[in-house]
Amino acid sequence: EPEVTQTPSHQVTQMGQEVILRCVPISNHLYFYWYRQILGQKVEFLVSFYNNEISEKSEIFDDQFSVERPDGSNFTLKIRSTKLEDSAMYFCASMNGVGEKLFFGSGTQLSVL
Amino acid sequence: AQRVTQPEKLLSVFKGAPVELKCNYSYSGSPELFWYVQYSRQRLQLLLRHISRESIKGFTADLNKGETSFHLKKPFAQEEDSAMYYCALKRGGSNYKLTFGKGTLLTVNP
């Protein structure tokens, strides 16, 4: 079965630094998502992306966050100036069409020190 | 705003015993409900969704709108069912913005 790929699996950064989390969605998928899970808490929706623009975002997804699909295969999440509370597991997901199955990546564990 | 509650953080049963993982939701419209599973060191994957009315790996879940519940059931648990189970809700017409519960860690003992 095709998979959503995320790199790196672990990322450690200093507070205030910029980080870019990378995802390669399944090749024929059209809808892309980022979710995150702070340790011990729920998986939370961050943003959805379709047709090269954000279609929906949560209140967590403030000006410090941005997403991009730079080359038709990668889907990135950038955090401009990381805070301690950004430490979490970040999941990328993709889907072929509305009503179809959502496929998750294995996640990037971000640790902000 | 929608909310998903999984009251049990941990659930432990013996192999062959029935298992029920509880999920309650609050949402005023017509939701779509899902169960996702995460086996040890693996990714989140869809187990089943209420609109499909299917049984996957022996698991079933029925949406009860009166009780706003979507409990996951299996009559005879197997050791390989040990995993983290998440109930999730999507607003009707929403763009796959899922609201997750906190999850229940199921352990099936031999």
gemmi code that builds the backbone of each chain (N, CA, C; Angstrom):
import gemmi

chains = {
    "A": [
        ("GLU", (0.854, -1.187, 0.000), (0.000, 0.000, 0.000), (0.898, 1.247, 0.000)),
        ("PRO", (0.540, 2.288, -0.771), (1.351, 3.510, -0.768), (1.293, 4.189, 0.601)),
        ("GLU", (2.342, 4.952, 0.911), (2.449, 5.569, 2.224), (2.756, 7.057, 2.117)),
        ("VAL", (2.347, 7.788, 3.131), (2.758, 9.174, 3.308), (4.082, 9.144, 4.060)),
        ("THR", (5.068, 9.845, 3.555), (6.409, 9.821, 4.137), (6.717, 11.147, 4.804)),
        ("GLN", (7.231, 11.090, 6.024), (7.604, 12.312, 6.733), (9.070, 12.264, 7.139)),
        ("THR", (9.730, 13.403, 6.962), (11.118, 13.520, 7.399), (11.344, 14.872, 8.080)),
        ("PRO", (12.213, 14.937, 9.083), (12.847, 13.796, 9.733), (11.863, 13.123, 10.690)),
        ("SER", (12.266, 12.024, 11.279), (11.392, 11.382, 12.269), (11.496, 12.094, 13.616)),
        ("HIS", (12.670, 12.685, 13.873), (12.868, 13.472, 15.086), (13.585, 14.762, 14.707)),
        ("GLN", (13.172, 15.854, 15.318), (13.815, 17.142, 15.081), (13.946, 17.836, 16.430)),
        ("VAL", (15.181, 18.243, 16.733), (15.417, 19.003, 17.961), (15.871, 20.399, 17.556)),
        ("THR", (15.295, 21.411, 18.165), (15.647, 22.767, 17.810), (15.646, 23.651, 19.046)),
        ("GLN", (16.298, 24.780, 18.925), (16.304, 25.757, 20.014), (15.116, 26.692, 19.861)),
        ("MET", (14.602, 27.119, 20.985), (13.502, 28.088, 20.984), (13.878, 29.303, 20.131)),
        ("GLY", (12.947, 29.745, 19.323), (13.184, 30.903, 18.476), (13.709, 30.565, 17.085)),
        ("GLN", (14.120, 29.330, 16.896), (14.622, 28.916, 15.578), (13.464, 28.543, 14.660)),
        ("GLU", (13.745, 28.620, 13.381), (12.772, 28.184, 12.375), (12.963, 26.688, 12.106)),
        ("VAL", (11.853, 25.981, 11.945), (11.934, 24.580, 11.538), (11.009, 24.334, 10.352)),
        ("ILE", (11.430, 23.413, 9.514), (10.597, 22.984, 8.400), (10.414, 21.476, 8.506)),
        ("LEU", (9.181, 21.066, 8.580), (8.848, 19.639, 8.616), (8.371, 19.236, 7.227)),
        ("ARG", (8.902, 18.133, 6.766), (8.650, 17.744, 5.375), (7.780, 16.503, 5.274)),
        ("CYS", (6.979, 16.494, 4.246), (6.049, 15.398, 4.005), (5.995, 15.139, 2.511)),
        ("VAL", (5.967, 13.885, 2.136), (5.688, 13.512, 0.752), (4.368, 12.744, 0.754)),
        ("PRO", (3.298, 13.407, 0.341), (2.002, 12.718, 0.314), (1.986, 11.627, -0.758)),
        ("ILE", (0.966, 10.830, -0.752), (0.781, 9.804, -1.773), (0.549, 10.503, -3.117)),
        ("SER", (1.138, 9.953, -4.168), (1.357, 10.729, -5.392), (0.086, 11.240, -6.068)),
        ("ASN", (-0.998, 10.547, -6.061), (-2.183, 11.031, -6.770), (-3.173, 11.729, -5.838)),
        ("HIS", (-2.736, 12.022, -4.620), (-3.628, 12.663, -3.670), (-3.685, 14.165, -3.894)),
        ("LEU", (-4.834, 14.726, -3.533), (-5.107, 16.131, -3.834), (-5.305, 16.988, -2.592)),
        ("TYR", (-5.602, 16.340, -1.464), (-5.905, 17.062, -0.230), (-4.818, 16.731, 0.803)),
        ("PHE", (-4.333, 17.752, 1.474), (-3.196, 17.567, 2.372), (-3.475, 18.239, 3.701)),
        ("TYR", (-2.947, 17.631, 4.757), (-3.283, 18.064, 6.109), (-2.063, 17.987, 7.009)),
        ("TRP", (-2.070, 18.841, 8.037), (-1.166, 18.683, 9.166), (-2.002, 18.611, 10.444)),
        ("TYR", (-1.630, 17.634, 11.259), (-2.178, 17.481, 12.597), (-0.997, 17.449, 13.562)),
        ("ARG", (-1.266, 17.694, 14.843), (-0.207, 17.526, 15.827), (-0.777, 16.922, 17.095)),
        ("GLN", (0.137, 16.315, 17.867), (-0.265, 15.719, 19.138), (0.793, 16.050, 20.178)),
        ("ILE", (0.430, 16.929, 21.099), (1.292, 17.198, 22.243), (1.222, 15.986, 23.162)),
        ("LEU", (2.336, 15.646, 23.784), (2.426, 14.445, 24.614), (1.291, 14.383, 25.639)),
        ("GLY", (0.561, 13.295, 25.598), (-0.513, 13.089, 26.566), (-1.827, 13.764, 26.201)),
        ("GLN", (-1.838, 14.451, 25.057), (-3.051, 15.162, 24.679), (-3.621, 14.610, 23.371)),
        ("LYS", (-4.683, 15.252, 22.909), (-5.382, 14.764, 21.725), (-4.613, 15.102, 20.455)),
        ("VAL", (-4.887, 14.338, 19.422), (-4.447, 14.712, 18.080), (-5.300, 15.904, 17.650)),
        ("GLU", (-4.633, 16.983, 17.225), (-5.360, 18.220, 16.883), (-5.126, 18.610, 15.434)),
        ("PHE", (-6.170, 19.034, 14.805), (-6.099, 19.529, 13.432), (-5.362, 20.867, 13.401)),
        ("LEU", (-4.452, 21.035, 12.440), (-3.788, 22.326, 12.239), (-4.304, 23.016, 10.981)),
        ("VAL", (-4.211, 22.309, 9.842), (-4.477, 22.982, 8.579), (-4.801, 21.963, 7.492)),
        ("SER", (-5.627, 22.376, 6.549), (-5.863, 21.569, 5.351), (-5.505, 22.406, 4.125)),
        ("PHE", (-5.108, 21.740, 3.069), (-4.536, 22.414, 1.891), (-5.042, 21.708, 0.654)),
        ("TYR", (-5.584, 22.498, -0.275), (-6.115, 21.916, -1.511), (-5.967, 22.938, -2.627)),
        ("ASN", (-5.599, 22.473, -3.795), (-5.502, 23.355, -4.961), (-4.574, 24.529, -4.681)),
        ("ASN", (-3.483, 24.209, -4.018), (-2.420, 25.186, -3.742), (-2.808, 26.314, -2.796)),
        ("GLU", (-3.812, 26.073, -1.983), (-4.108, 27.070, -0.973), (-4.689, 26.421, 0.271)),
        ("ILE", (-4.591, 27.143, 1.369), (-5.168, 26.668, 2.616), (-6.678, 26.690, 2.497)),
        ("SER", (-7.317, 25.566, 2.802), (-8.778, 25.519, 2.739), (-9.403, 25.685, 4.121)),
        ("GLU", (-8.697, 25.288, 5.147), (-9.191, 25.474, 6.500), (-8.000, 25.441, 7.461)),
        ("LYS", (-8.089, 26.218, 8.535), (-7.033, 26.171, 9.540), (-7.646, 26.354, 10.916)),
        ("SER", (-6.937, 25.834, 11.917), (-7.424, 25.948, 13.286), (-6.830, 27.193, 13.937)),
        ("GLU", (-7.320, 27.471, 15.151), (-6.818, 28.645, 15.873), (-5.359, 28.443, 16.297)),
        ("ILE", (-4.915, 27.197, 16.315), (-3.505, 26.941, 16.640), (-2.609, 27.480, 15.522)),
        ("PHE", (-3.080, 27.399, 14.317), (-2.296, 27.731, 13.112), (-2.244, 29.248, 12.966)),
        ("ASP", (-1.365, 29.869, 13.779), (-1.279, 31.332, 13.733), (-0.204, 31.774, 12.743)),
        ("ASP", (0.178, 33.042, 12.830), (1.110, 33.610, 11.852), (2.491, 32.969, 11.891)),
        ("GLN", (2.778, 32.241, 12.936), (4.076, 31.575, 13.028), (4.155, 30.327, 12.139)),
        ("PHE", (2.994, 29.861, 11.707), (2.931, 28.646, 10.904), (2.668, 28.990, 9.437)),
        ("SER", (3.246, 28.206, 8.562), (2.900, 28.316, 7.142), (3.071, 26.939, 6.501)),
        ("VAL", (2.360, 26.744, 5.399), (2.486, 25.493, 4.649), (2.756, 25.832, 3.192)),
        ("GLU", (3.372, 24.865, 2.538), (3.756, 25.086, 1.159), (3.835, 23.751, 0.452)),
        ("ARG", (3.515, 23.800, -0.832), (3.712, 22.623, -1.673), (4.613, 23.107, -2.808)),
        ("PRO", (5.900, 23.140, -2.580), (6.820, 23.863, -3.464), (7.019, 23.240, -4.844)),
        ("ASP", (6.881, 21.919, -4.926), (7.316, 21.294, -6.188), (6.366, 20.199, -6.661)),
        ("GLY", (5.166, 20.180, -6.176), (4.206, 19.179, -6.643), (4.334, 17.831, -6.005)),
        ("SER", (5.381, 17.633, -5.166), (5.463, 16.348, -4.467), (5.600, 16.549, -2.963)),
        ("ASN", (6.387, 17.529, -2.532), (6.555, 17.770, -1.108), (5.457, 18.671, -0.567)),
        ("PHE", (5.188, 18.499, 0.719), (4.235, 19.357, 1.419), (4.888, 19.693, 2.743)),
        ("THR", (5.197, 20.971, 2.973), (5.983, 21.335, 4.141), (5.185, 22.175, 5.134)),
        ("LEU", (5.565, 22.028, 6.396), (5.044, 22.866, 7.468), (6.223, 23.635, 8.043)),
        ("LYS", (6.125, 24.951, 8.039), (7.192, 25.780, 8.593), (6.693, 26.450, 9.859)),
        ("ILE", (7.530, 26.409, 10.878), (7.269, 27.183, 12.084), (8.380, 28.220, 12.150)),
        ("ARG", (8.006, 29.484, 12.092), (9.000, 30.568, 11.923), (9.880, 30.743, 13.148)),
        ("SER", (9.321, 30.812, 14.289), (10.062, 31.061, 15.515), (9.484, 30.143, 16.587)),
        ("THR", (10.145, 29.015, 16.772), (9.545, 27.977, 17.610), (9.468, 28.379, 19.075)),
        ("LYS", (8.408, 27.892, 19.730), (8.229, 28.095, 21.157), (8.299, 26.721, 21.835)),
        ("LEU", (8.503, 26.753, 23.140), (8.552, 25.481, 23.882), (7.271, 24.669, 23.666)),
        ("GLU", (6.160, 25.384, 23.620), (4.867, 24.692, 23.506), (4.584, 24.130, 22.122)),
        ("ASP", (5.496, 24.364, 21.181), (5.360, 23.734, 19.862), (5.877, 22.300, 19.868)),
        ("SER", (6.500, 21.901, 20.954), (6.991, 20.515, 21.057), (5.812, 19.563, 20.967)),
        ("ALA", (5.871, 18.676, 19.992), (4.746, 17.769, 19.733), (5.149, 16.796, 18.631)),
        ("MET", (4.281, 15.806, 18.415), (4.402, 14.952, 17.237), (3.536, 15.582, 16.148)),
        ("TYR", (4.117, 15.816, 15.003), (3.400, 16.422, 13.890), (3.133, 15.365, 12.822)),
        ("PHE", (1.863, 15.232, 12.483), (1.453, 14.242, 11.491), (1.002, 14.930, 10.215)),
        ("CYS", (1.497, 14.444, 9.116), (1.012, 14.851, 7.805), (-0.003, 13.806, 7.339)),
        ("ALA", (-0.982, 14.218, 6.587), (-1.967, 13.277, 6.049), (-2.374, 13.717, 4.662)),
        ("SER", (-2.817, 12.752, 3.861), (-3.289, 13.111, 2.524), (-4.459, 12.226, 2.118)),
        ("MET", (-5.192, 12.697, 1.129), (-6.411, 12.037, 0.709), (-6.604, 12.285, -0.774)),
        ("ASN", (-7.187, 11.302, -1.447), (-7.369, 11.433, -2.888), (-8.529, 12.360, -3.226)),
        ("GLY", (-9.641, 12.183, -2.532), (-10.809, 12.999, -2.828), (-11.726, 13.056, -1.632)),
        ("VAL", (-12.700, 13.916, -1.717), (-13.663, 14.072, -0.626), (-14.393, 12.757, -0.400)),
        ("GLY", (-14.480, 12.353, 0.843), (-15.135, 11.101, 1.185), (-14.237, 9.889, 1.098)),
        ("GLU", (-13.015, 10.111, 0.640), (-12.060, 9.003, 0.548), (-11.339, 8.815, 1.879)),
        ("LYS", (-10.507, 7.786, 1.919), (-9.774, 7.461, 3.145), (-8.612, 8.421, 3.341)),
        ("LEU", (-8.394, 8.830, 4.583), (-7.292, 9.714, 4.934), (-6.104, 8.863, 5.362)),
        ("PHE", (-4.952, 9.118, 4.758), (-3.733, 8.372, 5.072), (-2.793, 9.265, 5.863)),
        ("PHE", (-2.289, 8.740, 6.986), (-1.381, 9.501, 7.831), (0.064, 9.059, 7.624)),
        ("GLY", (0.976, 10.003, 7.780), (2.386, 9.676, 7.878), (2.718, 9.193, 9.276)),
        ("SER", (3.948, 8.779, 9.459), (4.354, 8.225, 10.757), (4.757, 9.306, 11.753)),
        ("GLY", (4.814, 10.549, 11.299), (5.002, 11.652, 12.230), (6.436, 12.120, 12.360)),
        ("THR", (6.579, 13.392, 12.731), (7.871, 13.980, 13.111), (7.738, 14.448, 14.547)),
        ("GLN", (8.603, 13.933, 15.389), (8.621, 14.367, 16.795), (9.489, 15.620, 16.890)),
        ("LEU", (8.863, 16.744, 17.170), (9.586, 18.010, 17.303), (9.800, 18.318, 18.782)),
        ("SER", (11.052, 18.551, 19.128), (11.390, 18.937, 20.508), (12.028, 20.323, 20.470)),
        ("VAL", (11.418, 21.261, 21.154), (11.935, 22.626, 21.221), (12.549, 22.826, 22.601)),
        ("LEU", (13.842, 23.163, 22.620), (14.558, 23.295, 23.896), (14.765, 24.761, 24.269)),
    ],
    "B": [
        ("ALA", (-19.294, 23.978, 19.186), (-18.064, 23.271, 18.812), (-18.231, 21.780, 19.095)),
        ("GLN", (-17.577, 20.978, 18.294), (-17.704, 19.538, 18.480), (-16.689, 19.035, 19.498)),
        ("ARG", (-17.041, 17.925, 20.126), (-16.152, 17.325, 21.118), (-16.296, 15.818, 21.053)),
        ("VAL", (-15.189, 15.124, 21.278), (-15.198, 13.657, 21.324), (-14.605, 13.225, 22.655)),
        ("THR", (-15.322, 12.361, 23.349), (-14.867, 11.902, 24.666), (-14.672, 10.401, 24.666)),
        ("GLN", (-13.500, 9.986, 25.055), (-13.228, 8.569, 25.275), (-12.932, 8.435, 26.760)),
        ("PRO", (-13.877, 7.923, 27.525), (-13.752, 7.990, 28.979), (-12.651, 7.115, 29.564)),
        ("GLU", (-12.256, 6.080, 28.825), (-11.248, 5.164, 29.376), (-9.908, 5.437, 28.717)),
        ("LYS", (-8.926, 5.752, 29.562), (-7.575, 5.957, 29.035), (-6.920, 4.609, 28.757)),
        ("LEU", (-7.205, 3.644, 29.633), (-6.617, 2.309, 29.542), (-7.721, 1.273, 29.652)),
        ("LEU", (-7.578, 0.197, 28.858), (-8.526, -0.912, 28.955), (-7.739, -2.199, 28.786)),
        ("SER", (-7.918, -3.081, 29.728), (-7.179, -4.338, 29.686), (-8.157, -5.498, 29.732)),
        ("VAL", (-8.028, -6.419, 28.788), (-8.902, -7.596, 28.746), (-8.038, -8.822, 28.466)),
        ("PHE", (-8.650, -9.991, 28.684), (-7.964, -11.236, 28.335), (-8.368, -11.669, 26.931)),
        ("LYS", (-7.452, -12.371, 26.314), (-7.691, -12.925, 24.978), (-8.992, -13.742, 24.987)),
        ("GLY", (-9.815, -13.505, 23.974), (-11.080, -14.220, 23.869), (-12.241, -13.528, 24.548)),
        ("ALA", (-11.957, -12.533, 25.341), (-13.026, -11.793, 26.027), (-13.602, -10.738, 25.102)),
        ("PRO", (-14.857, -10.348, 25.334), (-15.402, -9.241, 24.527), (-14.774, -7.923, 24.945)),
        ("VAL", (-14.711, -7.022, 23.999), (-14.151, -5.714, 24.313), (-15.058, -4.631, 23.737)),
        ("GLU", (-15.190, -3.559, 24.516), (-15.953, -2.400, 24.062), (-15.182, -1.139, 24.427)),
        ("LEU", (-14.841, -0.371, 23.442), (-14.174, 0.906, 23.680), (-15.208, 2.002, 23.462)),
        ("LYS", (-15.377, 2.813, 24.485), (-16.457, 3.786, 24.458), (-16.035, 5.103, 23.798)),
        ("CYS", (-16.994, 5.670, 23.105), (-16.796, 6.975, 22.475), (-18.123, 7.719, 22.527)),
        ("ASN", (-18.103, 8.902, 23.071), (-19.274, 9.787, 23.040), (-18.882, 11.085, 22.369)),
        ("TYR", (-19.830, 11.689, 21.725), (-19.521, 12.928, 21.022), (-20.587, 13.970, 21.307)),
        ("SER", (-20.220, 15.207, 21.070), (-21.205, 16.275, 21.104), (-21.022, 17.104, 19.845)),
        ("TYR", (-22.102, 17.202, 19.125), (-22.123, 17.981, 17.873), (-23.574, 18.150, 17.490)),
        ("SER", (-23.942, 19.346, 17.135), (-25.365, 19.623, 16.904), (-25.834, 19.190, 15.521)),
        ("GLY", (-24.922, 19.013, 14.572), (-25.315, 18.657, 13.216), (-25.235, 17.161, 12.972)),
        ("SER", (-24.997, 16.790, 11.716), (-24.865, 15.376, 11.352), (-23.388, 15.044, 11.187)),
        ("PRO", (-22.826, 14.355, 12.153), (-21.389, 14.083, 12.077), (-21.080, 12.821, 11.293)),
        ("GLU", (-19.839, 12.717, 10.894), (-19.300, 11.431, 10.453), (-18.342, 10.971, 11.554)),
        ("LEU", (-18.462, 9.727, 11.940), (-17.633, 9.201, 13.025), (-16.688, 8.141, 12.494)),
        ("PHE", (-15.507, 8.111, 13.081), (-14.437, 7.205, 12.656), (-13.765, 6.592, 13.883)),
        ("TRP", (-13.190, 5.424, 13.673), (-12.231, 4.880, 14.618), (-10.888, 4.724, 13.899)),
        ("TYR", (-9.848, 5.289, 14.520), (-8.486, 5.124, 14.038), (-7.727, 4.267, 15.044)),
        ("VAL", (-6.749, 3.520, 14.544), (-5.956, 2.664, 15.412), (-4.475, 2.946, 15.161)),
        ("GLN", (-3.704, 2.866, 16.226), (-2.252, 3.040, 16.112), (-1.582, 1.897, 16.851)),
        ("TYR", (-1.072, 0.923, 16.086), (-0.323, -0.174, 16.675), (1.063, 0.335, 17.067)),
        ("SER", (1.715, -0.406, 17.946), (3.007, 0.022, 18.472), (3.985, 0.345, 17.345)),
        ("ARG", (4.519, 1.556, 17.396), (5.536, 2.011, 16.439), (5.029, 2.061, 14.998)),
        ("GLN", (3.724, 2.161, 14.843), (3.171, 2.314, 13.488), (2.373, 3.607, 13.399)),
        ("ARG", (1.927, 3.909, 12.202), (1.213, 5.159, 11.985), (-0.274, 4.997, 12.294)),
        ("LEU", (-0.924, 6.113, 12.480), (-2.379, 6.129, 12.623), (-3.006, 5.586, 11.343)),
        ("GLN", (-3.958, 4.702, 11.499), (-4.637, 4.202, 10.308), (-6.126, 4.054, 10.601)),
        ("LEU", (-6.900, 4.259, 9.556), (-8.341, 4.156, 9.698), (-8.738, 2.711, 9.957)),
        ("LEU", (-9.551, 2.506, 10.999), (-10.077, 1.182, 11.281), (-11.447, 1.040, 10.631)),
        ("LEU", (-12.351, 1.945, 10.975), (-13.640, 1.920, 10.299), (-14.348, 3.258, 10.470)),
        ("ARG", (-15.385, 3.455, 9.650), (-16.175, 4.681, 9.730), (-17.650, 4.316, 9.648)),
        ("HIS", (-18.458, 5.121, 10.259), (-19.841, 4.705, 10.450), (-20.601, 4.657, 9.137)),
        ("ILE", (-20.232, 5.479, 8.167), (-21.004, 5.491, 6.923), (-20.798, 4.212, 6.124)),
        ("SER", (-19.715, 3.498, 6.383), (-19.443, 2.271, 5.640), (-20.185, 1.079, 6.218)),
        ("ARG", (-20.526, 1.188, 7.486), (-21.222, 0.108, 8.181), (-20.521, -1.235, 7.955)),
        ("GLU", (-19.207, -1.231, 8.088), (-18.431, -2.427, 7.813), (-17.859, -2.998, 9.102)),
        ("SER", (-17.327, -4.208, 8.979), (-16.623, -4.827, 10.089), (-15.195, -5.067, 9.634)),
        ("ILE", (-14.255, -4.504, 10.403), (-12.847, -4.642, 10.056), (-12.153, -5.344, 11.207)),
        ("LYS", (-11.429, -6.419, 10.884), (-10.699, -7.200, 11.896), (-11.629, -7.627, 13.023)),
        ("GLY", (-12.892, -7.843, 12.704), (-13.852, -8.295, 13.705), (-14.464, -7.184, 14.528)),
        ("PHE", (-14.028, -5.951, 14.306), (-14.562, -4.807, 15.041), (-15.785, -4.241, 14.326)),
        ("THR", (-16.734, -3.782, 15.120), (-17.887, -3.069, 14.595), (-18.145, -1.861, 15.471)),
        ("ALA", (-18.821, -0.884, 14.905), (-19.226, 0.284, 15.681), (-20.519, 0.802, 15.089)),
        ("ASP", (-21.466, 1.087, 15.941), (-22.763, 1.618, 15.495), (-22.954, 3.018, 16.035)),
        ("LEU", (-23.352, 3.895, 15.133), (-23.626, 5.266, 15.550), (-24.996, 5.303, 16.209)),
        ("ASN", (-25.043, 5.734, 17.448), (-26.293, 5.875, 18.179), (-26.522, 7.369, 18.398)),
        ("LYS", (-27.378, 7.933, 17.553), (-27.571, 9.391, 17.620), (-28.306, 9.795, 18.894)),
        ("GLY", (-29.171, 8.920, 19.395), (-29.905, 9.244, 20.620), (-28.970, 9.378, 21.816)),
        ("GLU", (-27.989, 8.480, 21.881), (-27.038, 8.509, 22.986), (-25.745, 9.231, 22.602)),
        ("THR", (-25.697, 9.746, 21.396), (-24.480, 10.400, 20.846), (-23.246, 9.551, 21.153)),
        ("SER", (-23.312, 8.296, 20.743), (-22.198, 7.392, 21.001), (-21.801, 6.660, 19.735)),
        ("PHE", (-20.578, 6.180, 19.743), (-20.040, 5.402, 18.616), (-19.033, 4.418, 19.207)),
        ("HIS", (-19.550, 3.507, 20.016), (-18.688, 2.572, 20.725), (-18.141, 1.510, 19.779)),
        ("LEU", (-16.903, 1.130, 19.999), (-16.233, 0.115, 19.182), (-16.288, -1.216, 19.926)),
        ("LYS", (-16.700, -2.256, 19.208), (-16.894, -3.544, 19.870), (-16.234, -4.675, 19.085)),
        ("LYS", (-15.823, -5.677, 19.856), (-15.336, -6.906, 19.229), (-15.694, -8.049, 20.174)),
        ("PRO", (-16.316, -9.096, 19.673), (-16.792, -10.151, 20.581), (-15.670, -10.972, 21.219)),
        ("PHE", (-14.576, -11.146, 20.501), (-13.488, -11.985, 21.024), (-12.156, -11.298, 20.742)),
        ("ALA", (-11.584, -10.678, 21.747), (-10.346, -9.920, 21.546), (-9.169, -10.855, 21.296)),
        ("GLN", (-8.244, -10.379, 20.450), (-7.009, -11.110, 20.158), (-5.818, -10.276, 20.636)),
        ("GLU", (-4.694, -10.944, 20.894), (-3.524, -10.222, 21.390), (-3.067, -9.151, 20.404)),
        ("GLU", (-3.224, -9.427, 19.118), (-2.789, -8.456, 18.105), (-3.687, -7.224, 18.037)),
        ("ASP", (-4.783, -7.233, 18.794), (-5.634, -6.042, 18.860), (-5.060, -5.000, 19.821)),
        ("SER", (-4.047, -5.349, 20.568), (-3.444, -4.390, 21.500), (-2.912, -3.193, 20.731)),
        ("ALA", (-3.399, -2.021, 21.069), (-3.052, -0.802, 20.326), (-3.724, 0.388, 20.999)),
        ("MET", (-3.423, 1.554, 20.448), (-4.111, 2.784, 20.861), (-5.253, 3.014, 19.884)),
        ("TYR", (-6.443, 3.272, 20.407), (-7.619, 3.474, 19.569), (-8.157, 4.888, 19.778)),
        ("TYR", (-8.368, 5.571, 18.666), (-8.867, 6.935, 18.712), (-10.212, 7.014, 17.994)),
        ("CYS", (-11.156, 7.624, 18.660), (-12.427, 7.948, 18.034), (-12.313, 9.359, 17.464)),
        ("ALA", (-12.892, 9.599, 16.302), (-12.777, 10.915, 15.679), (-14.080, 11.285, 14.995)),
        ("LEU", (-14.312, 12.588, 14.946), (-15.550, 13.114, 14.364), (-15.206, 14.122, 13.279)),
        ("LYS", (-15.981, 14.073, 12.209), (-15.846, 15.077, 11.144), (-17.217, 15.715, 10.960)),
        ("ARG", (-17.240, 17.029, 10.908), (-18.501, 17.719, 10.643), (-18.972, 17.358, 9.249)),
        ("GLY", (-20.262, 17.209, 9.090), (-20.799, 16.962, 7.773), (-20.412, 18.085, 6.830)),
        ("GLY", (-19.888, 17.745, 5.666), (-19.489, 18.751, 4.693), (-18.133, 19.364, 4.964)),
        ("SER", (-17.508, 19.005, 6.072), (-16.201, 19.579, 6.398), (-15.097, 18.967, 5.553)),
        ("ASN", (-14.038, 19.677, 5.489), (-12.910, 19.296, 4.655), (-11.946, 18.374, 5.388)),
        ("TYR", (-12.466, 17.339, 6.025), (-11.665, 16.369, 6.748), (-10.917, 16.981, 7.919)),
        ("LYS", (-11.482, 17.985, 8.533), (-10.978, 18.457, 9.813), (-11.540, 17.506, 10.860)),
        ("LEU", (-10.691, 16.628, 11.353), (-11.122, 15.626, 12.322), (-10.920, 16.148, 13.740)),
        ("THR", (-11.903, 15.903, 14.586), (-11.763, 16.154, 16.012), (-11.584, 14.802, 16.683)),
        ("PHE", (-10.455, 14.626, 17.344), (-10.123, 13.340, 17.942), (-10.456, 13.309, 19.435)),
        ("GLY", (-10.738, 12.105, 19.920), (-10.741, 11.868, 21.358), (-9.319, 11.667, 21.835)),
        ("LYS", (-9.163, 11.513, 23.143), (-7.818, 11.369, 23.702), (-7.230, 9.987, 23.501)),
        ("GLY", (-8.069, 9.050, 23.124), (-7.559, 7.711, 22.854), (-7.710, 6.770, 24.032)),
        ("THR", (-7.827, 5.486, 23.714), (-7.861, 4.425, 24.713), (-6.801, 3.408, 24.354)),
        ("LEU", (-5.937, 3.114, 25.306), (-4.913, 2.102, 25.084), (-5.475, 0.748, 25.484)),
        ("LEU", (-5.666, -0.097, 24.485), (-6.205, -1.436, 24.731), (-5.051, -2.430, 24.845)),
        ("THR", (-5.071, -3.189, 25.911), (-4.102, -4.270, 26.084), (-4.872, -5.573, 26.192)),
        ("VAL", (-4.522, -6.508, 25.318), (-5.155, -7.826, 25.363), (-4.118, -8.809, 25.901)),
        ("ASN", (-4.420, -9.344, 27.055), (-3.479, -10.241, 27.731), (-3.706, -11.695, 27.323)),
        ("PRO", (-2.634, -12.482, 27.272), (-2.784, -13.894, 26.855), (-3.497, -14.725, 27.919)),
    ],
}
model = gemmi.Model(1)
for chain_id, residues in chains.items():
    chain = gemmi.Chain(chain_id)
    for i, (resn, *xyz) in enumerate(residues, 1):
        res = gemmi.Residue()
        res.name, res.seqid = resn, gemmi.SeqId(i, " ")
        for name, pos in zip(("N", "CA", "C"), xyz):
            atom = gemmi.Atom()
            atom.name, atom.element = name, gemmi.Element(name[0])
            atom.pos, atom.b_iso = gemmi.Position(*pos), 0.0
            res.add_atom(atom)
        chain.add_residue(res)
    model.add_chain(chain)
structure = gemmi.Structure()
structure.add_model(model)
structure.setup_entities()
